[in-house]
Amino acid sequence: MSRIRQHVRGSRRLATAGVAVSSATLLAVTLSPAAHAAPRPSRAAAVQHAAAALRAHASSLGLDSAQATSVRDVIVDKDGSQHVRYDRTYHRLPVLGGDFVVHIGADGGYRGADRASRAALALPSTTPEVSAPEAADLATNALRAANLGNRLRQVKAKPQLIVDALHGTPRLAWRTDAVALDSLGNPVARTVLTDARTGARIDAWDSIETATGDGRSLYSGTVPLETTQSGSSYQLKDPTRGNTYTGDAANKTDLCIFGICISRAPSTVFTDTDNHWGTGATADRSSAAVDAQYGTDETWDYYKNVHGRNGIAGDGKGSYNRVHYGSNYNNAFWDDSCFCMTYGDGDGTTFGPLVALDVAGHEMSHGVTSKTAGLTYSGESGGLNEATSDILGTMVEWYANNPSDPGDYLIGEQIVRPGFGGTALRYMDKPSRDGSSADYWSSSVGNLDVHYSSGVANHFAYLLAEGSGAKVINGVSYNSPTYNGSTVTGIGHDKVGKIWYRALTVYMTSSTNYAGARTATLNAAKDLYGAGSAEYNAVTAAWSAVNVN
């Protein structure tokens, strides 16, 4: 399942001791937290406190006059603690692995930071020896190699000069996004990192993160829908959830190059005369739309009611859905550039329409990840990116408590068809049941496709929620083993979701690997339940059970 990630952000400069800070960042306010009547600082106050911390601790954060920062996300805890996440640039070049989170106490004082990379940013030159056209050629070759046997057309590549601090000693690099259409007109894309001095490939990953693969819905029964009246008819647009809406893509596809779309598949909003939508059958095009809108609603409600997050970006703004995308398209994806969810109809043999509830939760959670930790979609961090969507998408399904699609630890069980050869896309209790995913961590797990390296975190989450051994939950049989032969006792899926979300939004960074995820979730468990609590100890035990120590 997928997401196309775009990185377009403004920047602010730091000051003092060679670091400049804009007045917009600092604001003109100098009141201490104690001077505020409200116990919880505002977002603006949190940014102000973090900006002061950047000035005071620039050296320990690796900041100097060659760098600038921009705020990506802000979390304010109920107790007034603040966590401000930053991206950074070096001589105006984006720094991959330059992100960090500043932690501020309720009193406005600096408490520390989590950094994606601690390497010093100092390059001898920001002038590349490998040209942009050369980098583009290398990336298009990589895209073709990743799609052998598939005739690609409209192949394009756009290099961007960056600083790569994610893969060891920082170096100048080309980040090149290569895009094309396959033989069915569906999009394929690959991001390639190239050393801008030697031309050597540093890393590469899929930019479209694919999984392979009141209304009557296809999968969730009859569900309530909030709609918008327009004259004598109704639009499938929800004014209570940021005006999120669902439109018909008319079986067309996008033609986009590096975030600039020459043409997009339509998203013609669905309308209805009596405000009763769909028939529950695929022949009615609005049935799939009901599933998509319902999935968006439940995902919105889960993040808001459980985690206090107001929308995918945390800004109260709704996304939109497109259903009936492409020709027999066996995929669904989140696209940051349009802030939208897109669903294919499947080919009917391998997959049916990909609008199931856990798929919606999975894909939109990619959007949450991109707005928070920004886990790089490669290596162990890529596996954690996918696992985050599996874990939180599963939590959406449990949260919805829909009798037609009850909570489980199977991914995509509603959309698979006999031609797929399995009962679900992935199995969290024993990920290797799919034939490819890893049950346990090893030093080679980062070399797997991210949908398979995600198995380690998925297995951890299942063990933490339900524990080890054989059991039946909601009519589904599970039997979860452990690497060390231990017996793990679960703490329930609600607590797992809270721990993982806090770890993602407060402690993880773009470079977080499995060891880092262990630390992040332990910090989250300590924050939520206390050090030495049953929940904290269960996190330790569950990680050990998947060989992350």
N, C-alpha and C positions, 0 to 999 in steps of 0.2 A: 504494500500500500504506500501511498506516495505523497510527496510534497515537493514543489519546486521552490527553492529558497532564494530570495533576493536579499542583497545587503546594500541598502541605500540609506545612509544615516548621516545627519549633520554632525558637526564636531564643535567642541569648545576647547579653548586653550587654557592651560594652567599658568599660575604666576608665583612669584616669591621664590627666592633661591633659584632663579632661572626658570620658573614655571609660571606661565601666565594664566589667569582665570578671568573669564568674562563677567561683566556685571550681571548679565542675565542668569549666569550660573549661581553667583553669590547672592543675588537679590540685594536689597538695601536693608534687609532686616537683620538686626543683631541681638534680638531678644533671646534669652536662654530658655530652655524648655520649661523651667520653673515659672517663667513669666506668663506662660500660656494658661488660660483657664481650662482648656480641653486637655485631658490626660494623654491623648494620642497625638503625636505630631502629624502635621499634614504632609502630603507628598513634597510640597515646596520646601517645607522645613527640613525634611529628610535630605533633600538634595543640597540644601544650604549646609547642613551639618557635615555631609559627605565631602562637599567642596572644601570646607575648612580642614577636614582630615587630609585631603589630598595635598593641601599646602603644607601642613605640618609634617606629613610623613612621606613627602615626595620621594626622598632617597630610598626608604625601605620598600616603596612600591615600584621602584625602578623608573620613576618619572623624571624627565628633564625637559629643557627648553625645545628639544627637537620633536617632542611628542604633544599630542592633543588627545582629549578624551571626549566621549559623548555618553550620556546616560541612556542605557537600554531598558532598564526596568527598576521599579522601586517596590519594596515590600515593607510595610509597617506592621509590626506585631501588635497584639492586643495590649501587651505590657509597655508599649512605646519604643521597643527596640526597632532599629531601622537597618535595612539592607539595600544598598544602592549598587546596581550592576552597571559596569562601564565597558565600552569598547575603546580602543585607542588607535591612533595613527602615529606613524613615524615619518617625519618630513612629508606629511599629508598622504602617505601611503597607508592603506588599511593594514593592520597587523593581525594575521591569522594566529590565534593563540595569545593575543594581547589582552583579552578580556579579564576582568577581575571584579570581585564583589567586596565592597567596603561595609563593614559591620559597625553600627553605631548603637551605643547604649541608650536607654530611655532618658538619661541625663544629657544626651547630645554628645557624649564623649566617645572617642575612637576606641573600638574593641578589637580591631584586627581586620584581616582581609584574606580572601581566597583568590589565588591567581592561577590562571590557566598555564602560565609559564613564568618561571623565575629567572630566565636567562636575560642577561643584559642586552638592551637594544642599542647596538653600535655597529653600523656597517661602514666599510671603507668608501662605498659609493652607492648611489641610488640610480646609477646609469647602467642599464642592462647591456650585456655583451651578446645575448641572444635576442634577435629582433622579434617584434610582435608577430609578423607574418610567419616566422619560423615556429614560434610557440603555437600559433593557430594550426599550422600543418601537423605538428605533433599531436595536438588534441583531436583533430578530425581523424587522424589515423587511429588513435586510441578508441574513439567512438566506433569506428568501423570494425576494429578488432573485437570490441565488446559485443558486436551484433553480427558476427560471422553468419553467412548464409541468408542474411536479410538485406534486400536491396534498399538502400537508404537514398532519399532524395531531399533536395533543398538543404543540404548540409552546410551549416554555418558555424563559425567559431569566433569568439570575441575574447581576446586576452586582456587581463587587467594586471598591472604591476602592483605587487604587494610585498610585504615582509612576512616571511614564514617563520614564526617562532614556535610552531607546534611540533616540528620534527627535529628537535635538537637545537644546535647553535643557530641563532637567527641568520637568515640569508635572504637576499633579494630573489624573488620568484615571480613567475607568471602564473596567475590563476586564470585558466581558460575554460570558459563554458562552451562546449560544443553541442549543437542541437541539430535535429533532423526529423524527418517523418519516415516511418517505416512503410512497408508495402501496402498496408491498410490505411495509411494516412494518419496513424496515431503517433504522438510525439515520443521521441527517445532523446536522452541527453546525458552528457557525462562531463564532470568537472575534472580537469587535469592540472596538477601542480608541477611546474617545470622550473628547475634551477636556472635563473636568469643569467648566470655566468657560464655554466657548463652545458646546459641543454639537457641534463639528466632528469629523468622523471623522479619526482619526490613522492607523489601519491596520486591516486585517481579514485573517483567514486561516481556512482549514478546520481545525477541531479534530480531525476524523477525517481523517487524512492518507491519502487514497485514491489508488490508481494508476489508476484510471479507472473500475482495476484491477487370539528369532529370530522375523521377520515378513515377509510378502510385501507389498511396497508398490506403489503405483500408478506411481511414477516412478523409484525407486532400486533395484529388484530386491529380492532377499531380503537382509534386513539383521539384524544382531544387536541384541537388545533386552535391557536389564536390567529385570526385573519384580519384583513383590512377591507372595510366596505368601500367600494368605488362605484358611485351611481347605483344602478340596480343589480350589480354583481359584486363578487368578493375576490380579493387577491390573496394568494398564498404568501402573505407577508405579515410578520409578527411584530406589531408595534411595541409589545411588552419586552422584547428581547432584541433591542437595537435595530429594529426593522429588518431582521433576517428574513430572506425570502428564498423561494425555490422557483427556478425557471427551467424551460425546456431547451436543451442544446440542439434539438432537431437532428440528432445523429451526425452533427458536424464536429470538426476539430479546430483547435487553435493553430495559427501560424504566428509564432512569437520568436523573436530573436533577441536574446539577452534582456528580457523584460520589456522589450518594445514589441508590441503586437501589431503586425500588419493586418491581421484579421483574427477575430475571436469567434469561436462557436457562440451562438446566441445564448442568452439566458432569459428568454421570454417568460415573464412571470405567469404562472398558472392562474387561471380565473375560473370561477364557478358561479352559477346563478342561485343555488340554494344553500351554499355553505356546507354541503355534505360532499366530501371529496373521495374519489376513487371507488373501485369495486372490489379490491383485494386480488385482482387478476392482472397479469402483465399486459393483456390486450388493451386495458385502459391506461393510457400514458400517465394519468395523474396518480395511479396507485403507487408507482415508484416515487413520485413526488411527495406523497404522504409520508413514506418511510424516511426520505431525506429530511423533510421539515421536522418530523418527530425526532430524528436523531440529533439534529441541531438543537432543538428545544431541550432535550434531556441532557445533552453535553453542556449547554449553557447553564442549566439549572444545577448540574452537579458541581461545576466549578464555582458557581456563585454561592450556592447554599452550603457546600461542604468546605470550600477553601476561601470563600470571600473574594473570588476573582470575578470581576464584572466583564465578561466577554473574553474571547480568545486573547486579545491584546491587553486586557485589563483596563480598557478605556471606555467600556460601555457601548462600543460600536459593534453592530452586527456584521456577520459575513453573509455570503449567499451560496446557494447550491445550484449546480447544473446537473440535471439527469438526462439520460439518453444521449450520452456523449460518444461520438465515434461509431465505428462499424464493428459490432460484436466485441467491444472493447472489454478485455478481461482485467480491468483495473479500476481503482479509485484513487484520487490524489488530492492533497491539499496544496494550493498554489499561493505563496505569499504575495506574488505580484498582483493578483486580483483579489486577494484575501477571500478566497472562495474554495468550496468543496466541489469536486467533479466526480461523477459516477458513470461508469460504463454499464451496459446492459448484460455483459457477459456473452459467451458464445452459445449458451444453453446446454453445452456438453460438459465443459469443465466447470464453468461458473454460471449462476443465474445473475440477475441484476445485483450489483454490489452495494446495495443501499441498506444493508443490515445495520442494526443499532451499534454493535461493537466495532464495525468498520467505520461508522461515522465518528464514534468516540476516538478511535485510533487515529484517524486522519486529522481531525481537528486538534488532537493533542500534539501532533507535529507542529501545528501553528503555535501552541503554547510553548513548546520547547524552543522554537526559533526566536520567540520573544523573551525568553529567559536564559537558560543555560547555553543555548545555541550549540549543542553537542555536535561536533564535526562528524559527518556521515561517512566515517572511514575507521577501520581498526576497532579497538574496544569501545571508543566513544561512539562509533556508529552503531555497534550492537546495543549500547545503552540508549541511544536515540530511539531505535526500533522498539526496544523493550519498554521504554517509557510509554510509547503509544499503545503497546499491548497491555501493559499494566493499568494505565489510566483509562483506556478504552474499556477494559474489563470492569473497572470500577464504575464507569458510566452505566454499563449493563446491569450491574448489581443495584446501583442507585435507582434506576428506572423501575425495578421490581414489577416488570411486565409479565403477566401469566402466560402470554403467548411466546415470550422469549425470556425465560427466567435466567437469573445470574448463573454463570458457569465460568470455568477456567479453560475454555476452548476458544480459539480465535477463528472467526469466520465460519462457524459451523452452519450457519443459515444459508450461505451463498454457494457452498460447494455442491457439485453435481457428480453423478457416478463416474464421469470421465476423469475427474480429478484423482481418483484412486485413494481417497482418505475421507474421514468424517469431519475434518476441520483443517484449516491451514496450519495451525500450530496448537500444541498441547502444553500447558504450563506445568502440569504435575510431573511430566517426564518428557521434556522437549524432544528427545531423540526418537520419540514415536513417529515423528514426521519423516524419519530416515536421514536427516541432515543436520538437525540442530544439536547444539552441545548441551549436555546435562550439567557439566562441571567445567570450571575454569582450568585451563592449561596455558602454558606459554605460547602456544600456537593458536589460541582461540581468536586472536585479533586478525588472523589471516583468513578467517572464514567470511563468507558473505554476511552482511550485517543482519540479515533476517535469520541467520543460523547462530551467529555469535550472541544474539539476543537471548538465546535459550538459557544462558547462565543466570541472567537477571530475572527472567520469567520464572525459572525454577525456584530461585530465591524467594520471589514474591509469593508463589504458591505455598512453599514451605512455611513462610512467615505467617501467612493467612490461615492455613488449614493444618499444617503439620505433616509429618511423614506417615508412610504406611497406606494401607488400603482403606477406602471409605467410599460411601455413596452420598453425593450432595445434590439435591434437587433432581434426583433420578439419574445422575451421571456418575459412573464409576471412575475412581481415580486410584492410583497406587504410586506414591511418590517415594523414590529411593533417596539415599544420602550417600555422599562420597566417602564419609568416614564411618559409616555404619551406625551413626547416632540416631536417636529418636528426638524429633523436633516437635514441640507443642506450639500450635498456632495461636495467634492473638486476634484473628478475625480480619476480614478484608477491609472493613472501614478504617482500622488503624493503619493497615498497610498503605492504603491510599493517602492518608494524611502524612505518614512518614515519607513516602516517596515524593509527594508533591513538595513538601518543605525542602527535602534534599535537593530536588531539581531547581527550585526557584531561589534558594538561599545559598546553597553551598557548591553545587556543581558548576563547572565552567566548560568551555568548548573542548578542553583536552582531557576531561575526566575519564579515567579508565576504571577497571573493576576494583582495584585497590582503592582508588579515590571514591568510588561509589560506596564502598564499605564505610569509609570515614564519613562521607556526607550523610549517609542514612543513620549512622550512630550519633552524629551531631544532631540530626533532626529528632531522633528518638529521645535524646537527652533533653532537648528543648521542650518537647511535647510532654514527656512522661517522667523525666528525671534520670540522672545517671544511676545505674544500678537497679533501675526499675525492671519489672518483668518484661516490659516491652523492649527496653534497651538490651537486656540479656538475650531475648529471643532474636533480635537482629543479629547479634554476635553469633548465636548458634546457627541461624539459617545461612549466614555467609559461610561459616565453616563447613556446613553440610554441602555446599557447592564448591568447596575447595578455594574459597577466597578468605585468606587469613592475614 
